[in-house]
């Protein structure tokens, strides 16, 4: 297993251990899935932000160059 997978498992185990006494039985059974879903959401957010940045910066730099074709886009 990679270090990232081990870190996600450790984080979900820690959170589920804290929530377990307060949670209903169904939530306790599937707690790790809720935590995993939250982690996947954060991963997707970071990935989309990175891709958006990688697309936006070159396009902004091309728009500053008014003399070229990209300035008219």
C-alpha positions as CSV (number, residue, x, y, z in Angstrom):
1,X,0.0,0.0,0.0
2,X,1.1,3.5,-0.7
3,X,1.7,6.1,2.1
4,X,-1.4,8.0,0.9
5,X,-3.7,5.0,1.2
6,X,-2.3,4.3,4.6
7,X,-2.8,7.9,5.7
8,X,-6.4,7.9,4.5
9,X,-7.1,4.6,6.4
10,X,-5.5,6.0,9.6
11,X,-7.5,9.2,9.3
12,X,-10.8,7.4,8.8
13,X,-10.1,5.0,11.6
14,X,-9.3,7.9,13.9
15,X,-12.4,9.9,13.1
16,X,-14.7,6.8,13.3
17,X,-13.2,5.9,16.7
18,X,-14.2,9.4,17.9
19,X,-17.7,9.4,16.4
20,X,-18.5,5.7,17.2
21,X,-19.9,6.2,20.8
22,X,-22.2,9.0,19.6
23,X,-23.3,7.6,16.3
24,X,-26.2,5.4,15.4
25,X,-25.4,1.8,14.6
26,X,-25.8,2.2,10.8
27,X,-23.5,5.2,10.7
28,X,-21.0,3.4,12.8
29,X,-21.0,0.5,10.4
30,X,-20.4,2.7,7.3
31,X,-18.4,5.6,8.9
32,X,-15.3,4.8,6.9
33,X,-17.2,5.2,3.7
34,X,-18.4,8.7,4.7
35,X,-14.8,9.7,5.6
36,X,-13.5,8.2,2.3
37,X,-16.1,10.1,0.4
38,X,-15.0,13.3,2.0
39,X,-11.4,12.6,1.2
40,X,-12.2,11.8,-2.4
41,X,-14.2,15.1,-2.6
42,X,-11.1,17.1,-1.4
43,X,-8.9,15.2,-3.8
44,X,-11.1,16.1,-6.7
45,X,-11.3,19.7,-5.6
46,X,-7.5,20.0,-5.5
47,X,-7.1,18.3,-8.9
48,X,-9.7,20.5,-10.6
49,X,-8.2,23.6,-9.0
50,X,-4.8,22.6,-10.3
51,X,-6.1,22.0,-13.8
52,X,-8.0,25.2,-13.8
53,X,-4.8,27.1,-12.8
54,X,-2.8,25.4,-15.5
55,X,-5.3,26.4,-18.1
56,X,-6.0,29.9,-16.9
57,X,-2.4,31.2,-16.5
58,X,-1.2,30.6,-20.0
59,X,-4.4,31.9,-21.4
60,X,-4.2,35.0,-19.3
61,X,-0.6,35.5,-20.4
62,X,-1.6,35.1,-24.1
63,X,-4.4,37.7,-23.7
64,X,-1.9,40.2,-22.4
65,X,0.0,39.9,-25.7
66,X,-2.5,42.1,-27.6
67,X,-0.6,41.8,-30.9
68,X,-1.2,38.1,-31.6
69,X,-4.2,36.0,-32.5
70,X,-4.7,34.9,-28.9
71,X,-5.4,38.5,-27.9
72,X,-8.6,38.4,-30.0
73,X,-9.9,35.2,-28.3
